[in-house]
Amino acid sequence: MPFDLYSTKGKEEEHALVDSGATANFIDYKTIKRLGLGSIKLNTNRSVKNIDGTLNRAGDITHTCDLLISQGRKQVCTRFFVTNLGGD
């Protein structure tokens, strides 16, 4: 699903996978770097399991990124876990 992402660098059109069945929100580390979003180091690393139960080969999640999500007039600060999403 296409959406507009606003940051200190301006506006970028991005794409998101909506309702993937994941238990949390995730963002690719390359997107964080490319858009200069910044991230926060977790106090405790979190492991990531794929849908087949195997551990994600990108390793543990060590950082998060809080983003303000807007839909119409509604705004919610949402935490995203930073990982390698591959081509998604």
CYANA upper distance limits for C-alpha pairs under 8 A (distance plus 0.5 A):
  1 MET  CA     15 HIS  CA      5.76
  1 MET  CA     16 ALA  CA      5.69
  1 MET  CA     17 LEU  CA      6.78
  1 MET  CA     18 VAL  CA      7.52
  2 PRO  CA     13 GLU  CA      7.25
  2 PRO  CA     14 GLU  CA      6.16
  2 PRO  CA     15 HIS  CA      4.78
  2 PRO  CA     16 ALA  CA      6.88
  3 PHE  CA     13 GLU  CA      6.24
  3 PHE  CA     14 GLU  CA      5.96
  3 PHE  CA     15 HIS  CA      6.45
  3 PHE  CA     16 ALA  CA      7.85
  4 ASP  CA     11 LYS  CA      7.06
  4 ASP  CA     12 GLU  CA      6.27
  4 ASP  CA     13 GLU  CA      5.12
  4 ASP  CA     14 GLU  CA      6.61
  5 LEU  CA     11 LYS  CA      6.13
  5 LEU  CA     12 GLU  CA      5.70
  5 LEU  CA     13 GLU  CA      6.60
  5 LEU  CA     14 GLU  CA      7.05
  6 TYR  CA     10 GLY  CA      6.09
  6 TYR  CA     11 LYS  CA      4.95
  6 TYR  CA     12 GLU  CA      6.94
  7 SER  CA     11 LYS  CA      6.91
  7 SER  CA     35 LEU  CA      7.82
  7 SER  CA     36 GLY  CA      8.46
  7 SER  CA     37 LEU  CA      7.51
  9 LYS  CA     35 LEU  CA      7.53
  9 LYS  CA     36 GLY  CA      8.02
 17 LEU  CA     88 ASP  CA      8.19
 24 ALA  CA     80 PHE  CA      7.95
 24 ALA  CA     81 PHE  CA      8.15
 25 ASN  CA     79 ARG  CA      7.29
 25 ASN  CA     80 PHE  CA      5.27
 25 ASN  CA     81 PHE  CA      6.67
 26 PHE  CA     80 PHE  CA      5.31
 26 PHE  CA     81 PHE  CA      5.13
 26 PHE  CA     82 VAL  CA      6.41
 26 PHE  CA     83 THR  CA      7.37
 27 ILE  CA     31 THR  CA      7.60
 27 ILE  CA     32 ILE  CA      7.99
 27 ILE  CA     80 PHE  CA      6.41
 27 ILE  CA     81 PHE  CA      6.58
 27 ILE  CA     82 VAL  CA      5.59
 27 ILE  CA     83 THR  CA      6.84
 27 ILE  CA     84 ASN  CA      8.37
 27 ILE  CA     85 LEU  CA      7.78
 28 ASP  CA     32 ILE  CA      7.17
 28 ASP  CA     82 VAL  CA      6.26
 28 ASP  CA     83 THR  CA      5.75
 28 ASP  CA     84 ASN  CA      5.65
 28 ASP  CA     85 LEU  CA      5.77
 28 ASP  CA     86 GLY  CA      8.26
 29 TYR  CA     33 LYS  CA      6.84
 29 TYR  CA     82 VAL  CA      6.03
 29 TYR  CA     83 THR  CA      6.00
 29 TYR  CA     84 ASN  CA      6.37
 29 TYR  CA     85 LEU  CA      8.46
 30 LYS  CA     34 ARG  CA      6.44
 30 LYS  CA     84 ASN  CA      8.22
 31 THR  CA     35 LEU  CA      6.50
 32 ILE  CA     36 GLY  CA      6.27
 32 ILE  CA     37 LEU  CA      5.63
 32 ILE  CA     38 GLY  CA      6.88
 32 ILE  CA     39 SER  CA      8.14
 32 ILE  CA     82 VAL  CA      8.45
 33 LYS  CA     37 LEU  CA      7.28
 33 LYS  CA     38 GLY  CA      7.92
 37 LEU  CA     65 CYS  CA      8.07
 38 GLY  CA     65 CYS  CA      7.30
 39 SER  CA     63 HIS  CA      6.53
 39 SER  CA     64 THR  CA      5.95
 39 SER  CA     65 CYS  CA      5.18
 39 SER  CA     66 ASP  CA      8.13
 40 ILE  CA     63 HIS  CA      5.79
 40 ILE  CA     64 THR  CA      5.74
 40 ILE  CA     65 CYS  CA      6.70
 41 LYS  CA     62 THR  CA      6.37
 41 LYS  CA     63 HIS  CA      4.88
 41 LYS  CA     64 THR  CA      7.05
 42 LEU  CA     62 THR  CA      5.98
 42 LEU  CA     63 HIS  CA      5.80
 42 LEU  CA     64 THR  CA      7.37
 44 THR  CA     62 THR  CA      7.91
 45 ASN  CA     60 ASP  CA      6.48
 45 ASN  CA     61 ILE  CA      6.07
 45 ASN  CA     62 THR  CA      5.45
 45 ASN  CA     63 HIS  CA      8.50
 46 ARG  CA     60 ASP  CA      5.84
 46 ARG  CA     61 ILE  CA      5.53
 46 ARG  CA     62 THR  CA      7.30
 47 SER  CA     55 LEU  CA      7.76
 47 SER  CA     56 ASN  CA      8.33
 47 SER  CA     59 GLY  CA      7.40
 47 SER  CA     60 ASP  CA      4.95
 47 SER  CA     61 ILE  CA      6.63
 48 VAL  CA     55 LEU  CA      6.30
 48 VAL  CA     56 ASN  CA      5.98
 48 VAL  CA     59 GLY  CA      7.71
 48 VAL  CA     60 ASP  CA      6.68
 48 VAL  CA     61 ILE  CA      7.57
 49 LYS  CA     53 GLY  CA      5.99
 49 LYS  CA     54 THR  CA      5.91
 49 LYS  CA     55 LEU  CA      4.90
 49 LYS  CA     56 ASN  CA      5.89
 50 ASN  CA     54 THR  CA      5.93
 50 ASN  CA     55 LEU  CA      6.58
 50 ASN  CA     56 ASN  CA      6.29
 55 LEU  CA     59 GLY  CA      7.94
 56 ASN  CA     60 ASP  CA      8.30
 58 ALA  CA     83 THR  CA      7.44
 58 ALA  CA     84 ASN  CA      6.41
 61 ILE  CA     81 PHE  CA      7.30
 61 ILE  CA     82 VAL  CA      6.90
 61 ILE  CA     83 THR  CA      6.58
 62 THR  CA     82 VAL  CA      7.91
 63 HIS  CA     81 PHE  CA      6.82
 63 HIS  CA     82 VAL  CA      6.07
 64 THR  CA     79 ARG  CA      7.09
 64 THR  CA     80 PHE  CA      6.01
 64 THR  CA     81 PHE  CA      4.96
 64 THR  CA     82 VAL  CA      5.84
 65 CYS  CA     79 ARG  CA      6.32
 65 CYS  CA     80 PHE  CA      5.64
 65 CYS  CA     81 PHE  CA      6.91
 65 CYS  CA     82 VAL  CA      7.33
 66 ASP  CA     77 CYS  CA      6.97
 66 ASP  CA     78 THR  CA      6.04
 66 ASP  CA     79 ARG  CA      4.93
 66 ASP  CA     80 PHE  CA      6.56
 67 LEU  CA     77 CYS  CA      6.10
 67 LEU  CA     78 THR  CA      5.88
 67 LEU  CA     79 ARG  CA      6.95
 67 LEU  CA     80 PHE  CA      7.95
 68 LEU  CA     75 GLN  CA      6.98
 68 LEU  CA     76 VAL  CA      6.14
 68 LEU  CA     77 CYS  CA      4.85
 68 LEU  CA     78 THR  CA      6.67
 69 ILE  CA     75 GLN  CA      5.99
 69 ILE  CA     76 VAL  CA      5.74
 69 ILE  CA     77 CYS  CA      6.57
 69 ILE  CA     78 THR  CA      7.15
 70 SER  CA     74 LYS  CA      6.17
 70 SER  CA     75 GLN  CA      4.89
 70 SER  CA     76 VAL  CA      7.11
 71 GLN  CA     75 GLN  CA      7.01
